[in-house]
Every structure is written in C-alpha cells, then in structure tokens.
Amino acid sequence: MAKDELNDEIYTQITALTQSGDALFDDEKDREALSKYFQAITLLPEPVHQWEAATWIFTAIGDVLWVMREYQDAYSAFQDVLHCPGGIGNPFVHLRVGQLDFEFGNRSKATDELMRAYMGGGEEIFAREDPKYFALIKHLI
C-alpha cells in the first residue's frame, strides 16, 4: 500500500485496521479478522478497485475465507483482487484461485491458475499446501 496514493488519515486508519486484522488472523480469530479487513476496505475512496491497498485487503479477506472453508465467498474476494493493481500475476492470488477452482471441480481452470502460481512462485509456493494441488500440475512442469 503506497502511502502517497491515499491521504495520511485514511492511510493510517487502513494500516491500523489491517495490522489488527493480521494479528487476529494469526491468533486464529478469523471472524474478528474479517471484521477489521471489511472496515478497512470501506475506507477506500471509490472506485475501490483502483487502489493498491484494495489488492492487499481483498487478498487478506479471501485468505481468511479460504481458511474458514467459505469457498464461494473466498472466490469472490479473489476475483476482486484480480481487478486491483498487481492482482493479476501475483503468485499467491493465482494459487488461491487455482485451489478454489480445484475445489469447485473446475480442473481446467485450476490447472491454468496453479501453473500461473508455479511460474511466479516456483514449487515453494506449494510447500505449505495440500499436495493434491501441486500434483495437478506436476506432470506439466
């Protein structure tokens, strides 16, 4: 989140909310973390998707929802990320979108997204994930 993109007051509020959300997420207080991230996203001026901060906030929202196995809502959040600066090409975003496509049974889309994740993040991006996701693309590498 580039400070020069937002006025100081909004930047400070968003930073505090997202840091609080991150700490709550680390403490496995997922619902409370989501609340902080949703508060942060509402502070962004319209159109929300133009801001670099939206990329990080929607990614955090999607990741929390992924962990909570609320896949449809997670997918929606990651689709928002893809409309934000730097969303397309972000290996982590492509990883989560690919995993969600996999869970929805969309193997072709999952393969494409997981390959994008691999191309941007290497095999390491799969290190902490269920091996089934890497197995889907391993034969293509």
C-alpha positions in Angstrom: 0.0 0.0 0.0 1.7 3.1 -1.2 1.3 6.0 1.3 1.4 8.6 -1.4 -1.8 7.2 -3.0 -4.1 7.9 -0.1 -4.3 10.8 2.2 -2.5 10.4 5.5 -5.6 10.0 7.7 -7.1 7.2 5.5 -3.7 5.5 5.1 -3.2 5.5 8.9 -6.6 4.1 9.6 -6.3 1.4 6.9 -2.8 0.4 8.2 -4.1 0.1 11.8 -7.1 -2.0 10.8 -5.2 -4.3 8.5 -2.4 -4.8 11.1 -5.1 -5.6 13.7 -6.8 -8.0 11.3 -3.4 -9.7 10.6 -2.8 -10.2 14.4 -6.3 -11.6 14.9 -5.9 -13.9 11.9 -2.5 -15.1 13.3 -4.4 -15.8 16.6 -7.0 -17.8 14.7 -9.7 -15.3 15.4 -10.9 -15.4 11.8 -14.3 -13.7 12.2 -12.8 -10.8 14.1 -10.0 -10.5 11.5 -12.6 -10.3 8.7 -14.4 -7.6 10.5 -11.2 -5.5 10.6 -10.5 -6.1 6.9 -14.1 -5.2 5.9 -13.8 -2.0 7.9 -10.5 -1.2 6.1 -12.0 -1.8 2.6 -14.8 0.6 3.3 -12.4 3.4 3.9 -11.1 3.4 0.4 -12.5 6.0 -1.9 -14.5 4.8 -5.0 -13.7 3.2 -7.2 -12.2 0.8 -4.6 -10.5 -1.4 -7.1 -8.2 1.4 -8.3 -6.2 1.4 -5.0 -3.2 -0.8 -4.4 -4.4 -1.1 -0.8 -7.5 -2.9 -2.1 -5.2 -5.6 -3.5 -3.9 -6.4 -0.1 -7.1 -6.1 1.7 -9.1 -8.3 -0.6 -6.3 -10.8 -0.6 -6.5 -10.9 3.2 -10.3 -11.3 3.1 -10.0 -14.1 0.6 -7.3 -15.9 2.6 -9.3 -15.8 5.8 -12.4 -17.1 4.0 -10.2 -19.8 2.4 -9.0 -20.9 5.8 -12.6 -20.9 7.0 -13.6 -23.0 4.0 -16.1 -20.5 2.9 -15.0 -21.1 -0.7 -17.7 -19.2 -2.6 -17.0 -16.0 -0.6 -13.3 -16.6 -0.9 -13.6 -17.0 -4.6 -15.5 -13.7 -4.8 -12.8 -11.9 -2.8 -10.0 -13.2 -5.0 -12.0 -12.2 -8.1 -12.0 -8.7 -6.7 -8.2 -8.9 -6.2 -7.8 -9.7 -9.9 -9.4 -6.3 -10.7 -7.0 -4.5 -8.5 -3.4 -3.2 -9.2 -1.0 -6.1 -9.2 -3.6 -8.8 -8.6 -3.1 -10.5 -12.0 0.4 -12.0 -11.9 0.5 -12.3 -8.1 1.5 -15.9 -7.4 -0.3 -16.2 -4.1 -3.6 -14.9 -5.7 -3.3 -17.4 -8.6 -2.5 -20.2 -6.1 -5.7 -19.5 -4.1 -7.9 -19.0 -7.2 -6.5 -22.3 -8.6 -7.2 -24.1 -5.3 -10.7 -22.8 -5.3 -11.3 -23.8 -8.9 -10.0 -27.3 -7.9 -12.4 -27.5 -5.0 -15.3 -26.4 -7.3 -14.3 -29.2 -9.7 -13.0 -26.9 -12.5 -9.9 -28.8 -13.2 -9.0 -27.0 -16.4 -9.2 -23.6 -14.8 -7.4 -24.9 -11.7 -4.6 -26.2 -13.8 -4.2 -22.8 -15.5 -4.2 -20.8 -12.3 -1.9 -23.2 -10.4 0.5 -23.1 -13.3 0.5 -19.3 -13.0 1.2 -19.7 -9.3 4.1 -22.1 -10.1 5.5 -19.8 -12.8 5.6 -16.8 -10.4 6.4 -18.6 -7.1 8.0 -21.8 -8.0 7.4 -25.1 -6.2 8.0 -23.3 -2.9 4.6 -21.6 -3.1 3.0 -25.1 -2.7 5.2 -26.1 0.2 2.5 -25.5 2.9 -0.4 -26.5 0.8 -2.2 -29.9 0.4 -0.1 -31.9 -2.1 -3.1 -32.5 -4.3 -2.8 -29.0 -5.8 0.8 -29.4 -6.9 0.0 -33.0 -8.1 -2.5 -31.5 -10.6 0.3 -29.6 -12.5 3.4 -31.6 -11.7 3.2 -33.6 -14.9 3.2 -30.3 -16.9 6.4 -29.0 -15.5 
